[in-house]
Amino acid sequence: MPKSNIREKQESKMTIGIVTDSTCDLPKNIIEELGIMVIPLFINIGDRGYLDGVDITRTEFYTNLPDYSSHPTTGTPGVDAFLKAFKALVARGCTEILSIHISKSLSATVDVARTAAKEFKEALVTVHDGGQLSLGTGFQIEAAARMAAAGRSISEILSALEDLMSRTFVTARLDTLEFLRRSGRMNGFMAGLGSLLQIKPILTMKNGHPASERVRTAERAEARLVEMLETFLPIERFALLHTNAAREADAFLKRISGLLPAGRFDSMDITPVIGAHIGPGAVGYAIVSKNPV
């Protein structure tokens, strides 16, 4: 059966529509298959603004990132963008809407969604803070959309998402401290000292709490990623994450393949909204463990 027919059947019986934002990093085919509504965040470069995933490609962004005359900044969508998305889902026949977003600890997006939800009167809108970023949120969104398509209730979906969030972990080792400095996340002295000492930052995210570690050399940083992965075995779901570093990500996957469940894994170039802060060359992963993390 053609995919378009499958999607039409899903939408015809799905009364719960799913909304998210462009930081979720879900593959395009999953978004289209499940009819997920994605609201883009903004990337500002100089005096120009771009819609994430619409006006600028990830390859273009990361290729030019080191040479931009002013460092890119990011911004959340406005209330009107959410209201427009909610209206579009109602027009499809949705009677309830679940809006799932990047952690409040990292972005104000979920707060804007809540404001829009209060204003919207055409359907009940529930806003869920995914407590994650990138595919850590994306795993929850896909699960919610599949449950909605199967006719499950909002309360059933939210219960499943809380369980999923408790077992989800995202991490990446950065190639340099320079882009943390440029984005204002670190002062120039510390960034310069870090480069001199070959310090590689490792960022982690679980249960809404971002954290970081610093280790010497890229080799030790990669070893630390492996060590963390081993603490979360057995793994239920895995995806590679990188910022314009597919070759390095594939090499890392070969190193850890024996720790992973059988099957193919997505390898996603992280959204520029996050990449603006961590720079090109980052490599990491998003996992769902079979146990709480």
C-alpha positions as CSV (number, residue, x, y, z in Angstrom):
1,M,0.0,0.0,0.0
2,P,1.4,3.5,-0.9
3,K,2.7,5.5,2.0
4,S,0.2,8.3,1.2
5,N,-2.7,5.9,1.6
6,I,-1.2,4.7,5.0
7,R,-1.0,8.2,6.2
8,E,-4.5,9.0,5.1
9,K,-5.8,6.1,7.0
10,Q,-3.8,7.1,10.1
11,E,-5.1,10.7,10.0
12,S,-8.6,9.6,9.4
13,K,-8.7,7.7,12.7
14,M,-6.3,9.8,14.7
15,T,-8.1,12.3,16.9
16,I,-4.9,13.3,18.7
17,G,-2.5,15.5,16.7
18,I,1.2,15.7,17.6
19,V,3.1,19.0,17.5
20,T,6.8,19.4,18.1
21,D,9.7,21.8,17.2
22,S,12.6,21.5,14.9
23,T,15.2,20.5,17.6
24,C,13.7,17.0,17.7
25,D,16.0,15.7,14.8
26,L,13.5,13.1,13.7
27,P,14.1,11.8,10.2
28,K,11.9,13.4,7.6
29,N,10.3,10.0,6.6
30,I,9.1,9.4,10.2
31,I,7.6,13.0,10.4
32,E,5.8,12.5,7.1
33,E,4.6,8.9,7.8
34,L,3.1,9.9,11.2
35,G,1.8,13.3,10.2
36,I,3.8,15.1,12.9
37,M,3.6,18.9,12.8
38,V,7.0,20.5,13.2
39,I,7.4,24.2,14.2
40,P,10.8,25.5,13.2
41,L,13.0,27.6,15.6
42,F,15.0,30.5,14.3
43,I,18.7,30.8,13.4
44,N,19.9,34.4,13.2
45,I,23.1,35.0,11.2
46,G,24.1,38.7,11.1
47,D,21.0,40.7,10.2
48,R,19.3,37.7,8.5
49,G,16.9,35.3,10.2
50,Y,16.4,31.7,9.0
51,L,13.8,29.1,9.8
52,D,15.5,26.0,11.0
53,G,15.2,23.2,8.5
54,V,13.4,25.4,6.0
55,D,15.6,28.3,4.9
56,I,19.0,26.8,5.5
57,T,20.4,23.3,5.3
58,R,22.5,21.6,8.0
59,T,25.4,21.1,5.6
60,E,25.4,24.7,4.6
61,F,25.2,25.9,8.2
62,Y,28.0,23.7,9.5
63,T,30.3,24.3,6.5
64,N,30.1,28.1,7.0
65,L,29.9,28.2,10.8
66,P,33.6,28.7,11.5
67,D,33.7,31.7,9.1
68,Y,30.5,33.6,9.9
69,S,31.5,37.2,10.7
70,S,29.1,37.3,13.7
71,H,28.3,34.1,15.6
72,P,24.8,32.8,14.9
73,T,22.1,33.2,17.6
74,T,18.9,31.2,18.0
75,G,15.3,32.1,18.8
76,T,12.1,30.4,19.7
77,P,9.0,30.5,17.5
78,G,6.2,32.9,18.5
79,V,2.7,32.1,19.8
80,D,1.3,32.7,16.3
81,A,3.4,29.8,14.9
82,F,1.9,27.4,17.5
83,L,-1.7,28.7,16.9
84,K,-1.2,28.1,13.2
85,A,0.0,24.6,13.7
86,F,-2.9,23.8,16.1
87,K,-5.4,25.1,13.6
88,A,-3.9,23.0,10.9
89,L,-4.3,19.9,13.0
90,V,-7.9,20.7,13.8
91,A,-8.5,21.1,10.1
92,R,-7.3,17.5,9.7
93,G,-9.9,16.4,12.1
94,C,-7.9,16.2,15.3
95,T,-10.0,16.8,18.5
96,E,-7.0,16.9,20.9
97,I,-3.5,18.0,20.4
98,L,-0.3,17.0,22.2
99,S,2.6,19.4,21.9
100,I,6.0,17.9,22.9
101,H,9.2,20.0,23.1
102,I,12.8,20.4,24.0
103,S,13.5,20.7,27.7
104,K,12.6,23.9,29.4
105,S,16.1,23.9,30.9
106,L,17.5,24.5,27.4
107,S,14.9,26.6,25.6
108,A,11.8,28.7,26.2
109,T,9.9,26.9,23.5
110,V,7.8,24.8,25.8
111,D,6.7,28.0,27.6
112,V,5.6,29.6,24.3
113,A,3.7,26.4,23.5
114,R,1.9,26.6,26.9
115,T,0.9,30.2,26.3
116,A,-0.5,29.3,22.8
117,A,-2.3,26.3,24.3
118,K,-4.2,28.6,26.8
119,E,-5.2,30.9,23.9
120,F,-6.4,28.1,21.6
121,K,-10.1,27.3,22.0
122,E,-10.8,25.0,19.1
123,A,-9.4,21.8,20.7
124,L,-7.8,20.8,24.0
125,V,-4.0,21.2,23.8
126,T,-1.7,19.4,26.2
127,V,1.9,20.6,26.4
128,H,4.6,18.1,27.5
129,D,8.2,19.1,28.4
130,G,10.2,16.2,26.9
131,G,13.1,16.9,29.4
132,Q,15.5,16.2,26.5
133,L,17.0,17.5,23.3
134,S,17.5,16.2,19.8
135,L,16.5,12.5,19.4
136,G,16.1,12.2,23.1
137,T,12.9,14.2,22.5
138,G,12.4,12.7,19.1
139,F,12.1,9.2,20.5
140,Q,9.2,10.4,22.7
141,I,7.5,12.2,19.8
142,E,7.6,9.2,17.5
143,A,6.2,7.0,20.4
144,A,3.4,9.5,21.0
145,A,2.5,9.7,17.4
146,R,2.3,5.9,17.0
147,M,0.2,5.6,20.1
148,A,-2.1,8.3,18.9
149,A,-2.5,6.6,15.5
150,A,-3.4,3.4,17.4
151,G,-6.2,5.3,19.2
152,R,-4.6,5.6,22.7
153,S,-5.7,8.4,25.0
154,I,-3.7,11.4,26.1
155,S,-3.3,10.1,29.6
156,E,-2.0,6.7,28.3
157,I,0.4,8.5,26.0
158,L,1.7,10.9,28.7
159,S,2.2,7.9,31.1
160,A,4.3,6.1,28.4
161,L,6.3,9.3,27.7
162,E,7.2,9.7,31.4
163,D,8.5,6.1,31.4
164,L,10.4,6.7,28.2
165,M,12.0,9.9,29.4
166,S,13.2,8.2,32.6
167,R,15.1,5.7,30.4
168,T,16.5,8.2,27.9
169,F,20.1,9.6,27.8
170,V,21.8,11.9,25.3
171,T,25.5,12.7,25.2
172,A,28.1,14.1,22.8
173,R,31.8,14.9,22.9
174,L,32.6,18.3,21.4
175,D,35.6,18.8,19.1
176,T,36.4,22.2,20.5
177,L,35.5,24.7,23.3
178,E,35.6,27.5,20.8
179,F,31.9,27.5,19.9
180,L,30.8,27.4,23.5
181,R,32.9,30.6,23.9
182,R,31.4,32.2,20.8
183,S,27.9,31.5,22.0
184,G,28.6,33.0,25.4
185,R,28.5,29.6,27.3
186,M,32.2,30.0,28.3
187,N,34.7,32.8,28.7
188,G,37.6,33.4,26.3
189,F,40.3,32.6,28.9
190,M,38.9,29.2,29.7
191,A,38.3,28.4,26.1
192,G,41.9,29.3,25.2
193,L,43.3,27.3,28.1
194,G,41.1,24.3,27.1
195,S,42.4,24.4,23.6
196,L,46.0,24.5,24.9
197,L,45.5,21.5,27.1
198,Q,43.5,19.6,24.4
199,I,40.4,19.5,26.6
200,K,37.4,17.9,25.0
201,P,34.0,18.8,26.7
202,I,31.4,16.1,27.0
203,L,27.8,17.2,27.3
204,T,25.1,15.0,28.8
205,M,21.3,15.3,29.2
206,K,18.9,13.2,31.2
207,N,15.6,13.8,33.0
208,G,15.6,17.5,32.2
209,H,19.1,18.0,33.7
210,P,22.0,19.1,31.4
211,A,25.5,18.4,32.7
212,S,29.1,18.4,31.4
213,E,32.4,16.8,31.8
214,R,35.9,17.7,30.6
215,V,38.6,15.2,29.6
216,R,42.0,15.5,28.0
217,T,42.3,14.4,24.3
218,A,39.7,13.2,21.8
219,E,40.7,9.6,22.5
220,R,39.8,9.8,26.2
221,A,36.6,11.6,25.3
222,E,35.5,8.8,23.0
223,A,36.5,6.2,25.7
224,R,34.3,8.1,28.2
225,L,31.3,7.9,25.7
226,V,31.8,4.1,25.6
227,E,32.1,3.9,29.4
228,M,28.8,5.8,29.8
229,L,27.1,3.6,27.3
230,E,28.2,0.5,29.1
231,T,26.5,1.7,32.3
232,F,23.1,1.8,30.6
233,L,23.1,-1.7,29.1
234,P,20.9,-3.3,27.9
235,I,20.0,-0.8,25.3
236,E,16.5,-0.7,23.9
237,R,17.0,2.0,21.2
238,F,20.1,3.8,19.9
239,A,20.8,6.6,17.4
240,L,24.1,8.3,16.4
241,L,24.2,12.1,16.7
242,H,26.8,14.4,15.2
243,T,27.4,17.9,13.8
244,N,28.6,17.5,10.2
245,A,30.9,14.6,11.3
246,A,29.3,11.5,9.7
247,R,32.6,9.8,9.1
248,E,33.7,10.1,12.7
249,A,30.2,9.0,13.9
250,D,30.4,5.9,11.7
251,A,33.9,5.1,13.1
252,F,32.5,5.4,16.6
253,L,29.6,3.2,15.7
254,K,31.9,0.4,14.7
255,R,33.7,0.7,18.0
256,I,30.5,0.2,20.0
257,S,28.6,-2.2,17.8
258,G,29.0,-5.1,20.1
259,L,27.1,-3.2,22.9
260,L,24.0,-2.4,20.8
261,P,20.9,-4.4,19.8
262,A,20.7,-5.8,16.3
263,G,19.4,-3.7,13.5
264,R,20.1,-0.4,11.7
265,F,20.5,2.9,13.5
266,D,19.7,6.4,12.5
267,S,22.7,8.7,12.2
268,M,21.5,12.3,12.5
269,D,23.2,15.6,11.8
270,I,22.1,17.6,14.9
271,T,19.9,20.7,14.2
272,P,21.9,24.0,13.8
273,V,19.8,25.4,16.7
274,I,21.9,23.2,19.0
275,G,25.0,23.1,16.7
276,A,25.4,26.9,16.9
277,H,26.4,26.4,20.5
278,I,28.5,23.2,20.2
279,G,30.1,23.6,16.8
280,P,31.0,21.2,14.0
281,G,32.8,17.9,14.7
282,A,30.7,16.8,17.7
283,V,29.9,13.1,18.0
284,G,27.5,11.3,20.4
285,Y,24.4,9.3,20.7
286,A,20.8,9.2,22.1
287,I,19.7,6.0,23.8
288,V,16.8,4.5,25.5
289,S,17.9,2.0,28.1
290,K,15.7,-0.9,29.3
291,N,16.3,0.5,32.8
292,P,16.0,4.0,34.3
293,V,19.1,6.1,33.7
